Amino acid sequence: MVPTSPMPSTRGLLTQPYPPEFLRQYLLSAEAWQPSPTAKDRSAWAKVPAHHRTALIAEGEKMLNQSWAHLPATLWLGYVRTGDRAQFQAAYFGRRQQLINLAFAECIEGQGRFTEAVADGLWLICEETSWCLPAHLRLQTRGYGLPDHLQSTVDLFAAETASTLAWIDWLLREQLDAVHPLLRERLRFEVDRRVMTPCLERDDFWWMGWHRGKDPINNWNPWCNSNWLTCVLLLETDHERRMAAVHKIMRSVDVFVDFYPADGGCDEGPMYWGRAGASLFDCLELLHSATGGKIDLYAEPLVQEIARYVMRAHIGGKWLLNFADAGARGTVEGLLVWRFGQRIKDPTLAAFGAWEHQLNPVSWVGHITSPGRLVANLQVVATVESAPAAAPLLRDVWLPDLQVLIARDAGDTTDGFYLAAKGGHNAESHNHNDVGSLVVYLDGEPLLIDLGVETYTARTFNAERYQIWTMQSQWHNLPTVNGVMQENGPQYRARVLDHQADKESASLTLDIAGAYPASAAITRWTRSLCLTRGRQIVLTDDYELNEARTPVVYNFICHQRPAVLPNGMVQLRTTAGGTVEFNYPGAELTADVAAMQVTDPQLQTAWGDCVYRLRLTETNPVKSARRDFRLAVLPTTPTP
């Protein structure tokens, strides 16, 4: 056993009202807990709407004659040799998705047609040396390369794999025993050896949060904990060991909750909310169910604010506010959002979840299929498909802890301007150097953008992270000062000077001087943004420098190519044909536009093959200036 480290002090949102003696009394045993119908309950699975039953069986049928992906040593070594993550992960996740598709097809059909293939998939995964990803092998003592067969370590996907196997054990227990009784015995042995025992006995997994000053607290905490909790509740039969594991999970989740800002904002962005705030929801749902409803934190204000973040970050259609590593275009799990909205008794959030599901019916299965979510979603899908549905399109959002402003010309519509801006600091989870940046949309389509992140490689999370162009402040809507970009680190941060919002306007004023290193020679840099509803957006940069070695460059990242016109005017366009007049001080600044080819598939999903950087450069180095940039919609000319 690894020596334990001191546990962090927390507010104890879970552990204070629900101490060990509470769990000893109310935590249901593995035999008593019935989290869902099993495949044997044919009447329950028959209630899944016919079109979903058909789709799930069809997915299983595709897998019946598909060979299982191989994970050879050279594929494992690809990460350390080239930095590529995609090839290994395609095979790794392909195995798991194949198994899940087969298992749920059998649950739906119930005729034994898929059981043998499920057994093959389970056995194959039990035979893997490690369930971790190559990119996460830093958790093992011997570091990156090949997994160490002598040491079990728990990353996101070891935990996710264990949870997947635990759910299949629950759903198909009779069917698997009919194949051979040693199959489930092996499954349970591997889940315990690889996840349950290491997590219970060790405290050196950084995601547990015991070293808050050293390690980050992010989506890993609730994601790993929710999967570990699933395994314990489904498989652990020793009640004392079961109770000890659940209580340790609750202490670890308390660290995550303590870290979360009171405004509920997710600094990782809305796509990561699906494995941050939403994984907290997974934990709370499991605890609620396994105690017969006695653990219930859904009235807690922080839990409610965490739930609401995802609808606050929705711009319109499939566009999401994508500060940090999140993607700008995507979907959220609508059925999960609906369930969260129901739990906190928020009809607006529930309606957003229903809208998301009805608009994107496949969004009920996330980027990574988690069987526990799929089971829960299948039980409500018929209800949600006829539930009230609406995207709230909130007029104003202010997240004071995250320092994020969101404002529209009007609520409940994508018509007109949408403005979002951030302060914060440059050591946020999945950080980009973007303090003071903004995005602007018109009629629900992007004008000034946040690029997001390329497909993950080794560079994304090592010392070369900020050599990646999308991470740099010069590829955000920010100035470059004396040739110097923003720097990464917690000390590089903004200070909020003012925020206002009413029916006429919304504004944010920041001091962003602290986001730049001393070499930028900034004495003061005040950045103000104001949306005057129905009229314009004005960005003002007011600054003083200790010295002016080179001209300041104001960078603006555009979805479509800007048209530079005379007299300090640029036209910005959307793909839908909307046009904005962007005025700048033409006597003091010169304009140029450069195209940047987009070759990364993940970025192409949002932006296509090219994006553009508009650079407005001071004609001469100056030590102080006030520059106003105005965006106004050009009136359309009536068709004769």
N, C-alpha and C positions, 0 to 999 in steps of 0.2 A: 504494500500500500504506500502511495506517495504521501509524505507528511502534509498535513493540512495547513492552509494559510489562514490567517485571521479573517473572519467574515466581516464584510463591510457593514457599517451602520446604515440602516434605511428607515424610512417612515413606516415600513411594514404594512403596506396597503393590504396585502394578503395575509401575512403571518401574524400581525397583531390581533385581528379579530378571529383568526382561525389557527390557534396554536396546536401543538402536537396532541394535546389531550382531546381537542375537538376532532381531529382526524381519527384518533383511536376510537372515538364513539360513532362518528358518522360516515367515515369513508367506507364505501361498499366494498365487499370482497370481489375478487375476480369472478367468482361463481355467481354472485348476486347482481353484478353490474350488467345491464343489458343495453349497450349503447345504440344498437340498431338491429333491425331484422337480419337474420342470417339468410343464406341462399335457400335454406330449407323452408323458409316461410314464403311459400309461393304467392299467397294472397297479397303480401306487402309489396313484392316486386312487380306484381301485376298492376299495381296502382301507378307505376311510372307511366307517363303519357306514351302512347303508342309510337309517336315519331322518335322519341328518345330511345325507346326500347329497340326500335329498328336500327337506329344509328349505332348504338352500343354493340349490338350483335354483329353488324356489318364491320365495325372496327375489329372485333375479335376474329371474324372470318378472315380478314386480311392477314392476320398474324398466324393462322393455323399452318400455312405452308411456307412461312417465312423463316429462314435460318436465323439462328441467334448470333448476334455480333460477337466478335472475338476481341479480347483485351490482352494482346501479347505484351511482353516486356518492352519491345521497341516502341509500342504505342504509349506505354507509361512514360518512357524516357523522352518522348517527343517534347514534353513541356520544358525540361531542363536543356535540351539540345537546341531547340528553335524558339521557345517561348510560346508556341502555339498551344491553345487549349481546346480548340474546336474539334479536332479529329478524335481525340480520346473521348471528349464529352458526347459527341454524336453517337459513338458506339455504346458508351456507358448508359446514357439516358435512353438510348434506343432499346436496350435490354429491359429496362425498368418499365418503359411505356408499353412494350410488347406484353410483358407480364400483366400489367394492370388492365390492358384492353382484353386480354384473354380471361382474366378473373371476373371482370364485370360482365362480359358476355355470358359467362357461365351463370352468374347470379341472375341475370335477366332471363335467359332461356331455360336453365334448370334441367337440361336433358343429359348432362355428362359429356357433351360433345367437345368441350374445351378443357376438361379436367386434366387429361394426360399432359397437354401442353403447358398448363399451369404448373404441374409438378416438375416438368423439365426446367422451366424458368426459375422456380424456387431453388431447385437443386443447383443449377448453374450459378446463381447468385450466392448461395451458401458456400460454394467452392472458391469464390474470389478470395484472393489474399487479403485485400482490404476493400472496404466500401467507401473510402475517402477518394477525393479527386487528387490528381497529381499536383495541382496548384495549391492544395491545402496540406501537403505533407510536411510543411514546417512544424506542424503540431507533433510530429514524431521526433524522437531524440536524434535519429540519424539524418533528419532533414530530407530535402527533395531527392527525387530520383525514383527508385523502386520502393514499394511499401515494405515495411519491416514486418515480417511474419511473426516476430516475437513480441510486438507491441501493438495493442489495439488503441487507436486514437479516434476521437469523435469530432468530425467536422459536420457541416450542414447536411451532407449527402450520405454520410454513414448513418446519421440520425434519421434522415428521410427514408433511406432504404429499410432501416429497422422498423420504422413505423409502417411502411408499405407491407412488409412481411407479416407484421403483427395483425394488420387489418385483414389480410388474406387468410391468415390462420383463423381469425374469428368468423369471417364470412363463409368459408368453405371447409370448415373442420371435418364434417362427415364425409364430404367428397374426397378430401385429401387422405383421410384415414383409410378409405376404401382402396386408394392406390397402394399405400403401404404405411403402416403406423410409424415407421422410423422417419418419415418425411417431416411430419410436424415436430417430432422430437428433435431432429437436427435443426430445424428452423428456430425453435425456441432456444436451443443451446447457442446458436450463432448470435441471435439477438442479445442474449444475456452476456455472452463473452465479449462482443464487440461494442455494445452500447450500455446496457443496463448496469453491469458491474463496474466498468471504468467510470461512468458518470457518478455512481454512488460513492465509490471509494476514493476518487481523485478530485483535487481542487485546482489542478494546474491547467485546465482548459480555459483559455482566456475569455471565451464567450460567456462563461458563468458570471463574470463581473466582479470577482473578488479583488481584483487589482485595478480599481477604477482610475487611479492616477497614472497607470502605465498603459493599460489596454483600452481600446475603444469600447463603447457600449452601443451596439447597433442591432440590426435585424437578426444577427446570428443568435442573440440571447433568446428571444421568444421563439424563434424558428426551431433551434435545437431543443429547447425545453419542451415545446409542444409535442415534438416527436418522441422525446424521451418519456414524457408523461403518458403518451399514448401506449408505448410499450409496457410501461409499468402497470397501467390500469388494465390492459388486455391480457398480460401474460404473467405478472407476478402473483404467486399464490401464497407466499409467506406474508402474513398480515403485518408483522412488525417491520420487515424489510420494505414492504409496500408503503407503509406509512412514512418510514424514514426517507424514502426516495421522493415521495410526493412533497413532504415538507421541505426537503432541500431544493426541489424545483421551485416551490413557492418563494423561498428566500432568494433564489437567483432571479426570478421574475420580478421580485420587489426591487432589485437593483435596476433593472430596465425601466420600471415604472418611475423610480426616483429620478432617473436620468432624463426622462421625457419632460419637455417644457410644458408649462401649465396651459399654453394655448393649443396643445395637441398637434403642433406642427411637426412634420417628419422632414428632417433636413436631408434625408436621402431621396426625397421626391416621391411622387404618387405611385410609381411602379414598384418602388421598394416598400411602400406602405403595405402592399400585399403580403409581405413577409416580415413586417415590423408590427404596425398596429393590428393588422389582420391576424398575425400569429399570436399576438396577445389575446385576441378574441378566441382563437383556437384553444389556448390554455384555459381561459375563463369558461368556455363552453364545456370542456372536458371536466373541469373541477365542479361546475354546476351540476352536470349529469351524474358524476361519480359520488356526489354527496346528496343525491335526491333533491337538488335545488337549494341546499342550505348554504353553500358558498355562492354568493351573489353580489357582484360589485358593479352591476349595471347602472345603479343610481349615482355612482361616483362621478363628479364633474370631470375629472381628468380622463376617465375611460370614455365618457361621452364626447369630449373634445377630440380625443384621438380618433374616434370613429368618424367624426364629421370632416376630418382633414381631407379625405379622398374626394368628397364632393366639392369642397372649397377649391381644390386644385384642378377642377375640370374647367376647361376653357370653352369647349363646344364640340359636338360631334366626337371624333376620336382624338382630338387635340387635348393634351394635358400640359400643365405647367411643369417644366422639366429642368428646374435648377438641379445641379449636381449630376450624378451619373444616370438619372432617369431618362427614358426616351420621351420625345415630344409627341409621338403618335402611338396609340395603343388602346387597350381596353383594360378594365378591371373586372374582377369576378363579381358580376352583378348579383348572383344569388347569395353569395357571402355578404355583400354589402346590404342586401335586403334583410338577411337574418340579423346582422348587427343592428340595423335600424329598428327592427322589431324588438330586439332585446332592450335597447335604451329608450324605447317608446318615442322614437323620432320619426313621424310619418314622412317628413321631407327626405330624410336619408333613405328610408325604405323605398320611397317612390323613385329615388335616383337609382337604387339598385335594380328595381324592376325595369326602369327605363333602359339601363345598361344591358340587362339581360335580353329584353325584347328587341333592342337594336342590334345586339351582337349575341345571338343565342349560344355561340360556342364559348363565350366569355365565362361561362360557369365552370369551365376547366381552365385553370391558369397555365402559365408558361410551363410549369412543372406540375403534373397531375399528382395531387395528394389524395389517396383513397379516403381518408377521413373527411375531407371537404366534399369529395364527390358523393359519399354516402349521405351526408347531411343535406347537400344540395338536391339530390334525387328525391328526398322526402318532401321538399317544399316546391319543386319546380312547377307542378301543376297549379299550385296556388299563385305563384308569382306571375305565371304567364297570363293571368287574367286580373292581376292586381293593379291598382292605380299606379301610373308610371309618368314621371316627369323629371327632366334635368333642371335643377333649381336655377342655374345661371345667376348666381348671387351678384348683386350690384357692387357690394363692398365687402372686403375681407381685410382685416388687419391682424396679423400674428405678431404680437409685440416681442415674444421671446425669440422667435425665428427671425424677426425683423423683415417680414415679407408683407408688402402691400399688393392688393389685387383690387382693381376698380374697372367698372364698365360705364359706358354712356348711360345704360339703363339695365335694370334687372329683368330676368326672365326672357331675355333675347340676346342673340349674338350680334344683332345689328349695331353698327357703329364701332367705336374704339373699345379695345380691351387693353389695359395696361397692368403689368406686374413688375415689381422691382424688389430688390433685396439688399439688405445690409449684411448682418451676420459677420462671420469671420472665415478665415481660410484654413481651418482645420476641422471643418465639418465632416461628417461621415460621407464617404464618396465625394470628397471635396473637389471643386474646381476653384481656381483663383478668380473669383467673380464678384467680389464685394462691390456693391453699388451698381451692378448690372441690371438690365431691364429687358423685357420683351413687349412687343406691341403687335396686336392682331387687329384686323379690320374685317367686320362682318363674319367673324369666326374663322378667318384665314390669316396665316402668318405674314407679317411684314419684317419686323426686327426680331431676330430669333436667338434662342439658346441652342447650340448645336447638339448638346448631349454628349454621349460617349460612344466610341468605336467598340467593336467586338473585343471582349477582354482577351488580353495576352499577358505574358509575364510582366511586361513593362507597366501595365495598368496599376499594379500594386507593389512595384519595387521603387528603387531610388530614381528611376528614369521617368516616373509618372508625369512630371511637369515638363518633360521634353515632348510629350504628346501634344499636338497643336490644339486639340479641343479643350485641353485643361488650362490653357494660358489665357491671361487677361486680354491679350491683344486679339484673341478670337472670341471675345465677349464684347458687349456694347460698353466699352470702357476706354479711358484715355491711356496712352503710353507717354510717360513724363520723363524728359531728359533721356530718352531711349530706354527707360526702365519700366518693366512690367511689375504687376503685383507679385508678392512673394507668398509662399505657403507657410502656415504655422499659426498657432492660436493667437499670437500677439498681433497678427495682421488682421485688423478688424475695423468695423464701422462704428460710429456713434450716432444714434438717432437724435436729431435736433428738434424735429417736429413732425407730427402726423395729424392730418385733418381730413374729415370726410363729411359731406352733407349732400343735400339733393342737387346742389349746383356744381360741386367739384370734389375732387379727392387729391391729396398731395402728400408728399413725403420729402423731408429734407434730411440729408445725411452728411456727416463729416467722414470722408473716406480717405483722408490723408494717411491714417494709420494702417491702411492696407498695403502701402508701398514701403519698400526698404529705405534706409537713410540715403542711399545713393541716388534716389529720385529727387532729393533736395526739396521736398515739399514742406512749406511752412503751414499752409492751410489749403484744404480743398473741400469746398462745400458743393454738394450735388443736390439739386432740387428738381423734383418732378411734379407736375401738376396736370391733371386731366380736368379740363372744363367741359362738362358733359354736353355732348351734342355739338361741340365746336372744335376743340383742339387739344393737343398734348404739348406742353412746353417743358423742355429739359434745359436747366441752367447749370453750368459749371463756373464757379467763382473761386479763383485760386490765387495763392501767393507762393512763390518759390524763393529759396535761398540763393539760387543761381539758375540761370537759364543757359544750358550748354547747347541744347538742340531744341528745335521747335516741338511743341506738344502735338501729338497725333490723337485725334478722336476717332475711335474705331466703331463702326456700325456694321453688324453682320446681317445680311439680307437674304431672304429666301429667293427672290427674283432679282434680276439685274437692275440696278438703279440707273436712271437716265439723268446724267449731269447736264443741267441747263445753265445759261448765263445768269448773272446777278444773284448769286448765292441761293440757287434753287436746284433741288434734286427731286425727281419724281420716283416714288416707291410704288411698286405694284404687287398685287396678290395674284395667285393663279386663277382666281375667279374673275379677274378684271377690275377689281377695286384699285383706285389710284389715290395716292396721298402726296400732297405738296410738302416737301421737307425743306424749310428755309433755314439757312445758316448765315453767319456774318461773312458775306462774300468778299468784302474788302480786306479782311484779316486772314481768311483761311482759303486754301486751295483744296480742290476735290479731285480724287482719283478713285477708280473702281478696279479691283482685281478679282478675277474668277479663281475659285478653288475647286478643283475636281474632287468629287467624293467617290472613293473607290471601296469604302468599307460597306458591306451589305447592311449592317445594322443602321448606319447613318442614312444609307440610300432609302431605307424604308420610310423615313420621315421626309428627306429633302431631295430625293432624286440624285442625279449625277453631278450636280454642281451647286455651290453656294457662292455668295459674293461678299466681299468686304469693301465697304465705302470708307475711305480714309479722308478725314478733313484735317489738314495740317496747317498750323500757324505759318504764315509767310516768313516770319522771323522769330527767333527765340525771344520770349518776353517773360519777365519775372512775375507779372500779375496781369490778370484779365478776368473779364466776365463775358462768357459766351452763351448766347441763347439759341436753342435749336427748337424750331416750331414745326409740328406736324398737323396738317389740316386736310380734311377730305376735299378733293376737287369736285365741284358740282358736275353732275353728268349732263351731257348735252342731249336734249330731247330728240328722239328720232323723228324726222319729218314725216 
